[in-house]
């Protein structure tokens, strides 16, 4: 029962085969939970704003401000994305005003912090580098040194999520 791995299609065949073996053995979720045993506590839009602004202030102090930072339940379905950055331009009087927004898929409300961190770092990097080019990925690695490994693991997570419907147990409200 060999699985098609759309989220991992651009990775080397040997890595795809390792993940395929875990899927076939029904052990991919266990593998992810062993690598990332704890989920983050960034539970709502206010927490996400604080979390994002902390990273932005640490690494990107001189970039344009963010007017909106939210979890968005429509991102994954509509845009086939995990996070979005957008630039909204409006004419106010004789000036053109631009506002930056950052949205994170609600898929990341109940995941390990490393996954949320990778998505936020990726979207923040777009404030400085619009395209996915060498400078963009260097900036991502500056903010998150293990960026490429976490991105791979997020893709593995998406593979398991699509297959099983859940991987990480949501945090209990205490």
N, C-alpha and C positions, 0 to 999 in steps of 0.2 A: 504494500500500500504506500508507494512512494509519493510524497507530497510535492505539489508545486509551491514554490516559495517566492511570491511576487515581491515582497518587501526586501528580499535578499538577492534578487536577480543579478545585480551588478557586482556581487562579491565572488571571490574565487570559488571554484567548484568544490575544493576540499572543505571549505567552511560550510557551504550549502549541504554537503553530504553529512557533516557532523550534526548539523541541526536536523536534517531529515531523519537521521538515526534516532535522535532524541524524540522527534515527533512520532515516528513509527513505534517506538517503545513506550509512548505516552509518558515521557519523563521531562518534556521541555518545561512545563510549569514548575516542576520540582527544581530543575536546574536554575531557573530564573530566581525562584524564592531563596535558594541557597546562596546565590551571588548577591542578592539584594533582600535581606530578611526584613527590613523595616521600611514602612511607608512614611512619607513626610506629613507634616502638620499644617501645610498651607491650604486651609480648607475653604476659604472664600475669597471674593474679589479684593477685599481690603488686605488680607494676608498676602495675596499674590502681588498686590501693588507694593507693599512693604518689602517683600522678597526681591522683586524686580528692581526697585529703586536702590536697594542696598547694593546689588551687583552693578547697576548702572553707575552709581556714585563711586564705586571702587575702581571700575575700569574705563568708564566712558564719561567722565565729568564734563567734557566740553562739547558733547553732542546735544542735539536739540532735545527739549523737554518732551516727556510723554504726557499727553492729555488724558488718555484712557488706558487702563490695564485691567483686563477682565478674563475670566474663564468664559468660553463660548461653546455652547452645546452643538452648534451647527457646523463648526469648522470641518471636522473629519468627513461628514457626510457630503456637504456641499462643495468644499474646495479640495478634497483629497489631500489635506494638509494637517499638520499637527499644531501649528501656530501660525499667526499672521501678523505682519506689521503693515500698517497702512498709513498713507499720507493724505490727509484731507486738506484741500486748498479751498479757501473762501475769500471772496472780495469783501473787504470791510472798509468802506469809504473809498479812498484812493489807493489803498494798500492791499496786497495779496497776503493773506495770513495762511500759514501752514500748520497743521496739527498732526502729531504722530500718535498712533494708537498701536497697542500691542495686545493681541488676543491669544490665549492658550486654550487648546481643546480641553473640554471637561474630562476627556480620557485620562488626563494627567492629575486629576484630583486625588486619586487613590493609587499612586505609584511611588516607587522609591524617589528620594530627593534627587538622586543623580539623574533620573529621567527628566524630572521637571527642570532641573538646572540646565540640562543640555538644550531643552526647548527654549528656555528663556535666553540663554547665551546666544543661541542661533538667531533668535529674533532681535536681540539687542545689537548683534553684529551688523544687522541690516541697517541700523541707524547710521553707521559709518561706511559700510560697503554694501551697495545695492545688489550686486551680482554675486553668484556663487563662484568666486574666482579664488586664486591662490591667496590674495590678501585677506579675503573673507575668512577662509579656513585657518589662516595664521592667527587672525584675531580671535576666532573661536577657541583655538588651542591656547592662546595667551590667557583667556578668561577661564578655561577649563582644560588643563593639560591632557586629560584622558578623553577629550572630546570624541575622537574617532571610535574608541572602544565603546563608549556609552551610546553613541549613535547606532553602532552595530547592535548593541544589546536592546535598544529601543525597537529596532526593526525585528529582532527576535521576539520581543514582547508583543508586538503587533501581530506577528505570525501566530503566536499562541492565543492571543486574545480572539483573533478571527476563528481559530480552530475550536477553542473550548468555551469562549464567552466570558471567561474571567481568569485572572491569574492571582492577583493580590486581593486579600480580604479588606473591604473598606474599614476605616478606623471606626471604633465605637465612640459615641459621644459620651464623654464623661464630665 
